[in-house]
Amino acid sequence: MYQREQLVGVWHRSEDLGKQQFSEIAELTEDGRFVFTFYTYNLEGKLLSQISEFGDWGLVADIHFTITNSEIEHDSEYQADRTNADNYHAYRVLELTTKQFTYEHIVSGDKFTLQRVSKSDNPC
């Protein structure tokens, strides 16, 4: 059984996409809100895109869930379509320690591993 408080904080993951690099910063607050910021860079390190999602999150037993409420892309904010199923996600927690969070999307089976960081260590 995992405790909700274990997820509160700032998490990071990076991925090599071949011709691009991808990075995510996930900030999960104690009051159940989240900000996920996704960065895409070219191989020279130039920022190609930055998208931030805002919403609500929770953890029940080993199920982590998110509900996206809005998104900022190119300095424009968009409200999420609450009728769109793509704004609701559920994940099975595979590992959650003070330093690492691994989870699997219940529908797609995609697995993700994030490392805990502090805001002063923000890699982006």
Backbone as a ProteinNet text record, in pm:
[ID]
protein_1_A
[PRIMARY]
MYQREQLVGVWHRSEDLGKQQFSEIAELTEDGRFVFTFYTYNLEGKLLSQISEFGDWGLVADIHFTITNSEIEHDSEYQADRTNADNYHAYRVLELTTKQFTYEHIVSGDKFTLQRVSKSDNPC
[TERTIARY]
83.9	0	88.6	56	132.3	54.5	126.1	64.3	70.5	-39.7	-51.9	62.1	103.4	208.1	340.9	361.4	486	503.6	393.3	401	417.4	389.4	399	543.2	561.7	695.6	716.2	843.6	882.1	955.7	914.8	969.5	1017.1	1112.2	1167.9	1192.4	1173	1216.1	1261.2	1354.3	1404	1403.9	1392.8	1388.4	1454.5	1533.5	1595.8	1498.7	1452.8	1358.3	1425.8	1555.8	1629.6	1679.4	1594.1	1632.7	1597.3	1536	1497.8	1515.4	1523.2	1526.1	1396.5	1342.7	1218.2	1245.4	1182	1197.9	1064.7	1037.4	914	947.2	885.6	887.9	745	725.6	593	594.8	510.2	496.8	361.5	363.4	242.1	230.3	124.6	109.9	23.1	40.3	-30.8	-182	-229.5	-374.1	-435.9	-359.5	-414.2	-408	-331.2	-314.8	-181.5	-174.6	-48.7	-20	110.5	158.3	259	230.9	323.8	375.6	506.5	563.9	650.3	620.8	688.2	774.5	901.7	997.9	1048.5	1062	1123.7	1239.2	1356.5	1477.6	1530.8	1599.2	1670.9	1803.3	1880.2	2004.3	2110.5	2095.9	2188.9	2146.5	2034.4	1987.6	1893.9	1852.2	1759.7	1617.6	1549.1	1411.7	1320.2	1249.4	1157.2	1013.3	975.7	839.9	836.4	741.5	716.6	566.4	511.7	368.3	350.6	262.8	231.9	85.3	60.4	-75.1	-100.2	-222	-263.3	-385.5	-391.3	-507.9	-503.8	-574.9	-589.8	-532.3	-481.7	-425	-467.1	-450.5	-477.7	-409.3	-410.5	-353.5	-443.9	-492.4	-573.2	-509.3	-458.4	-385.8	-270.7	-274.5	-166.5	-214.1	-323.2	-374.5	-351.5	-274.4	-247.5	-333.5	-403.2	-487.5	-466	-490.6	-479	-600.9	-640.6	-748.3	-695	-678.4	-625.4	-737.3	-713	-811.5	-778.5	-648.5	-608.1	-466.7	-428	-297.2	-246.3	-115.9	-53.4	46	29.1	119.5	140.7	266.8	301.6	237.7	245.5	194.7	43.4	-28.7	-175.1	-232.7	-332.2	-395.1	-523.7	-542.6	-661.2	-727.5	-857.5	-930.5	-946	-932.2	-946.7	-1094	-1119.5	-1254.6	-1284.4	-1368.7	-1397	-1473.5	-1521.9	-1589.8	-1492.8	-1367.6	-1268.7	-1197	-1209.3	-1148.6	-996.8	-932.4	-786.9	-739.1	-829.2	-792.1	-801	-831.4	-842.4	-749.6	-660.7	-567.5	-556.8	-537	-515.4	-392.5	-314	-187.1	-174.6	-110.5	-77.7	63.3	80	211.5	288.4	405.6	490.4	597.6	644.5	744.6	732.8	739.9	737.2	824.3	939.6	1032.1	1052.5	1138.6	1167	1237.7	1298.8	1376.3	1321.5	1237.5	1193.6	1045.5	980.2	838	822.8	782.4	758.7	612.7	550.4	408.1	375.8	260.1	217.9	77.1	59	-73.1	-164.3	-279	-367.9	-419.8	-446.2	-501.2	-391.9	-288.2	-186.7	-76.4	-52.7	57.4	191.6	196	320.9	371.2	502.9	564.6	652.6	654.6	732.3	804.4	926.7	1002.4	1049.8	1016.3	1056.9	1145.9	1237.4	1325.9	1284.4	1289.8	1256	1367.7	1329.4	1423.2	1363.8	1448.8	1397.5	1388.8	1312.7	1297.7	1432.6	1525.7	1656.9	1740.6	1702.1	1773.2	1703.9	1604.4	1525.9	1619.2	1616.1	1709.7	1670.9	1557	1513.3	1530.5
-118.1	0	124.6	218.7	342.7	454.7	552.2	667.7	786.9	859.2	974.9	1075.7	1095.7	1192.2	1159	1031.1	990.1	1054.7	1092.1	1149.7	1300.8	1365.7	1511.7	1554.1	1646.8	1696.9	1716.9	1727.2	1751.4	1627.6	1581.8	1461.6	1494	1415.8	1440.7	1309.2	1314.8	1204.3	1261.6	1191.8	1228.7	1105.7	1130.8	1020.1	1063.6	975.8	999.2	949.2	1039.5	1003.5	987.9	969.2	953.9	1088.3	1162.6	1293.1	1406.9	1372.7	1473.5	1416.3	1507.1	1471.4	1519.4	1440.4	1473.4	1478.6	1573.5	1585.5	1626.2	1576.7	1610.1	1648.3	1755	1792	1778.3	1699.3	1677.8	1733.8	1832.5	1890.6	1849.4	1774.3	1725.2	1791.7	1868.6	1941.9	1865.6	1901.2	1834.2	1846.7	1958.6	1979.9	1911.5	1825.3	1746	1809.2	1916.4	1977.6	1933.5	1937.6	1906.4	2008	2018.5	2086.3	1990.5	1947.7	1865.5	1952.9	1969.2	2047.6	1955.3	1955	1868.4	1953.8	1915.7	1987.6	1894.6	1947.5	1874.1	1959	1896	1963.6	1893.1	1969.4	1903.7	1851.3	1783.4	1721.4	1823.2	1947.6	2053.8	2120.2	2076.9	2131.8	2250.1	2285.4	2396.6	2351.4	2432.4	2402.2	2414.3	2306.6	2305.7	2330.5	2275.4	2297.4	2282.5	2351.4	2344.2	2351.3	2249.2	2241.9	2211.1	2286.3	2260.9	2222.5	2117.9	2074.7	2098.8	2140.3	2168.2	2083.8	2031.2	1951	1899.8	1790.9	1727.3	1586.2	1541.3	1407.8	1342.3	1211.7	1138.7	1004	939.4	806.3	728.3	614.6	525	387	338.5	211.2	218.3	138.2	143.4	204.8	280.4	346.6	497.4	550.1	693.9	744.3	856.4	908.9	1057.8	1104.9	1247.1	1290	1415.4	1478.3	1613.1	1629.1	1753.8	1856.3	1976.9	2085	2191.2	2216.2	2317.5	2288.5	2363	2344.5	2479.8	2499.5	2619.6	2574.4	2629.2	2601.1	2731.3	2765.9	2890.9	3011.8	3015.3	3125.9	3144.9	3048	3054.6	2944.1	2980	2881.3	2831.2	2700.3	2635.6	2554.5	2567.4	2485.2	2345.8	2244.3	2106.6	2075.9	1993.7	1945.5	1833.8	1861.6	1763.9	1641.3	1646.8	1530.2	1441.1	1485.2	1410.5	1311.3	1185.1	1079.9	1091.9	1158.2	1174.2	1265	1331.8	1417.7	1345.4	1217.1	1134.5	1014.7	995	882.9	811.6	680.5	599.5	512.3	498.6	426.5	332.7	219.7	130.1	164.4	190.7	220.9	89.8	85.8	-32.2	-19	105.5	132.6	278.4	302.6	439.4	444.4	511.7	530.5	680.3	717.6	859.6	920.3	836.7	887.9	849.6	745.3	696.8	661.8	689.5	662.3	595.4	469.2	395.2	355.2	380.6	350.4	307.2	240.9	186	233.9	287.6	333.2	211.3	217.1	101.1	62.4	158.5	127.7	90.5	174.4	153.2	56.2	42.3	-40.8	29.4	156.8	232.3	249.2	231.8	245.7	368.8	436.9	558.3	550.9	604.9	614.3	757.5	817.2	952.6	949.3	1046.5	1062.2	1187.6	1181.6	1298.1	1401.6	1527.9	1639.6	1751.3	1845.8	1965.3	2074.8	2178.9	2287.5	2349.4	2353.7	2413	2324.4	2196	2102.9	2086.6	2169.2	2157.3	2147.5	2033.6	2012.7	2085.7	2150.5	2214.3	2364.1
0	0	0	-83.8	-93	-26.2	23.4	87.6	-6.7	-14.8	-102	-81.4	42.7	74.8	7.4	-25.7	-89.9	-227.3	-292.7	-427.3	-428	-316.8	-312.3	-336.5	-430.3	-460.2	-608.3	-646.3	-784.7	-836.1	-955.8	-1016.7	-1158.1	-1208.9	-1342.8	-1415.8	-1547.5	-1634.2	-1766.7	-1831.4	-1963.6	-2051.4	-2181.5	-2276.3	-2407.2	-2464.4	-2594.2	-2700.3	-2787.9	-2892.9	-3028.8	-3029.1	-3154.7	-3205.2	-3274.9	-3329	-3233.9	-3121.4	-3021.9	-2881.8	-2786.3	-2644.7	-2581.4	-2490.7	-2422.4	-2273.4	-2205.3	-2061.2	-2000.6	-1882	-1809.5	-1667	-1620.4	-1478.9	-1428.6	-1324.9	-1265.5	-1124.2	-1099.4	-965.7	-909.9	-801.1	-736.3	-599.8	-580	-454.7	-355.4	-230.5	-121.7	-135	-193	-204.9	-327.2	-395.4	-504.3	-641.3	-654.5	-786.6	-847.9	-980.2	-1047.4	-1156.4	-1188.2	-1308.6	-1370.8	-1494	-1570.3	-1683.6	-1693.3	-1802	-1886	-2015.9	-2111.8	-2204	-2217	-2299.2	-2409.2	-2529.5	-2639	-2692.3	-2704.9	-2750.6	-2875.1	-2960.5	-3069.5	-3013.4	-3096.5	-3048.7	-3008.3	-3053	-3014.3	-2883.1	-2826.3	-2699.7	-2711.3	-2833.1	-2851.5	-2817.5	-2737.3	-2698.6	-2819.6	-2851.8	-2965.1	-2920.9	-2805.7	-2755.8	-2604.6	-2546.1	-2402.1	-2382.4	-2319.6	-2292.7	-2145.3	-2078.7	-1938.3	-1925.2	-1847.9	-1817.1	-1669	-1637.3	-1499.5	-1468.4	-1347.4	-1313.5	-1171.7	-1151.7	-1021.3	-1027.1	-913	-905.6	-774.9	-769.8	-647.8	-650.1	-534.9	-519.8	-426	-473	-391.6	-401.5	-288.1	-284.2	-384.6	-492.4	-592.3	-724.2	-720.9	-840.5	-828.8	-923.9	-934.4	-1049.9	-1030.1	-1137.3	-1154.2	-1278.2	-1309.1	-1391.1	-1370.8	-1447.3	-1493.7	-1625.5	-1679.9	-1693.2	-1638	-1642.4	-1746	-1769.5	-1867.1	-1914.3	-2019.9	-2081.4	-2128.9	-2116.7	-2172.7	-2278.7	-2398.6	-2509.2	-2585.1	-2610.7	-2680.9	-2611.7	-2479.5	-2398	-2405.8	-2459.3	-2463.5	-2377.2	-2294.9	-2208.1	-2271	-2262.4	-2316.4	-2205.5	-2191.4	-2096.7	-2155.1	-2072.5	-2118.6	-2140.7	-2238.1	-2266.2	-2166.4	-2069.4	-1962.7	-2013.4	-2138	-2194.7	-2272.5	-2289.4	-2364.8	-2273	-2303	-2219.9	-2210.4	-2309	-2306.2	-2193.3	-2124.7	-2012	-1877.2	-1879.9	-1759.6	-1775.2	-1676	-1684.8	-1550.3	-1558	-1437.9	-1460.6	-1354.5	-1361.9	-1241.9	-1263.4	-1152.5	-1106.6	-978.5	-922.4	-909.6	-971.8	-965.8	-858.4	-837.7	-734.3	-692.6	-564.2	-512.8	-388.4	-405.3	-294.5	-276.1	-185.1	-165.1	-285.7	-371.6	-484.9	-622	-630.8	-761.8	-760.8	-875.1	-894.7	-1031.2	-1031.3	-1155.6	-1159.3	-1274.2	-1287.9	-1429.9	-1445.2	-1573.4	-1605.2	-1725.6	-1768.8	-1779.8	-1717.6	-1711.8	-1849.7	-1936.4	-2068.9	-2169.3	-2181.5	-2285.3	-2244.2	-2114.1	-2066.5	-2068.7	-2113.8	-2113.8	-1971.1	-1953.3	-1821.6	-1819.9	-1705.3	-1687.4	-1554.2	-1550.9	-1426.6	-1410.4	-1297.5	-1264.9	-1142.6	-1135.4	-1021.2	-944.8	-813	-732.7	-742.2	-757.3	-758.2	-673.4	-637	-571	-675.8	-648.8	-745.8	-779.5	-685.4	-713.4	-805.4	-817.9	-905.6	-1040.4	-1070.3	-1192.4	-1313.1	-1386.8	-1497.2	-1625.9	-1629.6	-1754.9	-1752.1
[MASK]
++++++++++++++++++++++++++++++++++++++++++++++++++++++++++++++++++++++++++++++++++++++++++++++++++++++++++++++++++++++++++++

